[in-house]
C-alpha cells in the first residue's frame, strides 16, 4: 500500500464518525497532482482532509460565504455559490511545565521518512477528536 492509500484509509476511518453520528455523506476521495483529498459533505458544509508528501495532513472546513463573516475563497466556489474556508477551532491545551525554563535545543538535521499507516492513524485520530470536541455547531 502506498502513502496515498494509507492516508486515505486513515482519514476515512478516523473521520468516519462524521457520517455515522452527524449525517455527513460517505467520504469522496480525489487526487490532484501531488495532493490527496478526502471530503465529507453535509448540505452546504464540507470537512476536507488533505495531504501532500512532505507535509502533515490538514483539516479545513468549507461553508457558504454569505452570512459567515469570512472572506470568500475564490477556488472553492461550487455551483455558483461562493464558499469560505477556515480551520477547525483548537481546544485549550495545558501549558508544558517548565517550557520557558528549557534551553532551546540545537537543530537536528531532518531526514525525510515516508509516513506509515500508523503515523497517519495517530495524527488523524487526534485531529478528528479535536474537530468533534470543538466544532459541534458546524457538524450538527
Beta strands, then each sheet from edge to edge (+ up, - down):
strand 1: 28-32
strand 2: 35-42
strand 3: 45-52
strand 4: 58-64
strand 5: 83-86
sheet 1: 1+ 2- 3+ 4- 5+
end
